[in-house]
């Protein structure tokens, strides 16, 4: 079972790749590790944009009011659905 959350998902995939590497061909290992690298790059982009959005939200009173509404509030890329739920 894969846990919810971006970083937990990546950790689970890496753990599975390491524990099952003897069952994978060299080509499949290379391809899967390349996908892990691409996923890590996407995580970094997500963190960058999240920081930008957080900064923007903090500087606008309308955004601050919206973030107090349950279900809308602050969102985080590491949570299920990426919305802090």
C-alpha positions in Angstrom: 0.0 0.0 0.0 1.3 3.5 -0.9 0.9 6.1 1.7 -0.8 9.5 1.0 1.3 12.6 0.6 4.0 13.6 -2.0 7.1 13.0 0.1 5.7 9.8 1.6 4.9 8.5 -1.9 8.4 9.2 -3.1 9.9 7.5 0.0 7.7 4.4 -0.6 8.7 4.2 -4.2 12.4 4.5 -3.4 12.1 1.9 -0.7 10.3 -0.5 -3.0 12.9 0.1 -5.8 15.8 -0.6 -3.3 14.1 -3.7 -1.8 13.1 -5.2 -5.2 16.2 -4.3 -7.3 17.2 -7.9 -7.7 13.9 -8.6 -9.5 14.3 -5.7 -12.0 16.4 -5.7 -15.1 19.2 -3.1 -15.4 17.2 -1.2 -17.9 14.0 -1.1 -15.8 16.1 0.0 -12.8 17.6 2.8 -14.8 14.1 3.9 -16.1 12.5 3.8 -12.6 15.3 5.7 -11.0 15.1 8.3 -13.8 11.4 8.7 -12.9 12.3 9.1 -9.2 14.7 11.9 -10.2 12.0 13.6 -12.3 9.5 13.2 -9.5 12.0 14.9 -7.1 12.4 17.8 -9.6 8.6 18.2 -9.7 8.5 18.2 -5.9 11.1 21.0 -5.9 9.0 23.0 -8.4 5.9 22.4 -6.3 7.7 23.7 -3.2 8.8 26.8 -5.1 5.3 27.6 -6.3 3.8 26.9 -2.9 6.2 29.3 -1.3 5.3 32.0 -3.9 1.6 31.4 -3.3 2.0 31.5 0.5 3.8 34.8 0.2 1.2 36.2 -2.1 -1.6 35.0 0.2 -0.1 36.6 3.2 0.1 40.0 1.5 -3.6 40.1 0.5 -6.3 40.6 3.1 -8.9 38.9 0.8 -6.7 35.8 0.7 -6.2 35.8 4.5 -10.0 35.9 5.0 -10.5 33.1 2.5 -7.9 30.9 4.2 -10.0 31.0 7.4 -12.9 29.1 5.7 -12.8 25.4 6.4 -12.1 23.4 3.3 -10.5 26.3 1.6 -7.8 27.3 4.1 -4.1 27.1 3.5 -3.1 24.4 1.0 0.0 22.2 1.1 1.3 20.1 -1.7 2.3 17.3 0.7 -1.3 16.6 1.7 -3.9 14.4 0.0 -5.4 16.4 -2.8 -2.8 19.2 -2.3 -5.3 21.2 -0.3 -4.3 20.6 3.3 -7.1 18.1 3.8 
